[in-house]
Amino acid sequence: MRNMKKKLKLRRTKKTRAFLKRKLEERGEEPVPSDVPRITNETIAEHREAVIGRARKYIYPLQHSKHRIVLVSTSVLIAGVIAFFSYCTLALYNFQNSSTFLYRITQVIPFPVARVNNHFIDYENYLFELRHYTHYYQSQLKLDFNSDSGKQQLSAFRKQALDKVISDEFVKELADKYKVSVSDREVNDQITIVRTQNRLGSNDKVFEDVLKDYWGWTVDDFRRSLRDQLLAQKVVMTLDQATKARADNALAELKKGTDFATVAKTYSDDQATKANGGDFGVVDRTNRDLTAQTVDALFKLKPGEYSDIINIGYSLEIVKNIENSGDNKIHGAHILFNFKDITNYTTDLKNSQKSRAFIRV
């Protein structure tokens, strides 16, 4: 049965070939050579295997050299890292470049700028201070730091910034020792006082623009700087108990009924107003000659009233509303008690502890 099927299939194939040959001859075309191989699944598989077989000789050597590829890639990566760190080291320590690019790098990689005992101070802290000095003088005062006077000013800024970050480190040591800290609420309260007096813009957008235009700061940068200031002020207030005692004595005399002007002449450290009983004239809410805390306390008083002791930073103060002068203005007076400078307390630490700066300014 199978042989019959094969014979029939072969006979049909021969007839088909003969028919195709006649058609090609009628058209004047050359017949297909009988020796042309037929394309079947078997011939395709054979051809595919032949091609892949020839390619395999290139695959095996590649597999054997994977460790070489890893070695080369690792070497290139290490060379790139070394080149990157070499560039940063030269730019920061030799040329003292303070560009935005390098500033961003120091925010990620803690390059040290100085060392106090065994504690390193990040280079980023130094650039944070330096860059807001230079930004203000460039943007607001149009100072050219490539000029002779500009180079001298830049040198002074570098020294000022380096001294400050080292001093701040000693302040933090004192704060840790005496358990002094600054809370987020204290920072927010300070910002609120300044904002309500329109000293840094009437709304958030203006506030942000003022910080950016004048110091190149974001709001977070401003909060950071303000927190450092408040910490130093609280440390001084904690350590300078003598000034606090003088302020308490002055307030006690006022409560006994002693005239405000008399107490001011006795206790006040403000030499400009002491002789006339602390009288500083008529002021409004936007007055820039007084601190924001002073203005805030003054405008909460009724005529004839004096305040409690208020902390205005590196001084204590008692203010009095002598009289309202109309148009939201007040005729006022104050008694000022200046704290000792923070260096009175950090100098002893500097003398007793080893500190080393890694740059020359």
ABEGO torsion letter per residue (X at the ends): XAAAAAAAAAAAAAAAAAAAAAAAAAAGBBBBBAABBBBBAAAAAAAAAAAAAAAAAAAAAAAAAAAAAAAAAAAAAAAAAAAAAAAAAAAAAAAGBABAAAAAAAAABBBBABBBEABBBBAAAAAAAAAAAAAAAAAAAGBBAABAAAAAAAAAAAAAAAAAAAAAAAAAAAAAAAGBBBBAAAAAAAAAAAAAAGAAEABAAAAAAAAAAAAGBBAAAAAAAAAAAAAAAAAAAAABAAAAAAAAAAAAAAAAGBBAAAAAAAABABAAAAAAGGBAEBBBAABAABBAAAAAAAAABBBGBBBBBBBAEABBBBBBBABBAEGGBBBBBBBBBBBBBAAAAAAAAAAABBBBBABBX
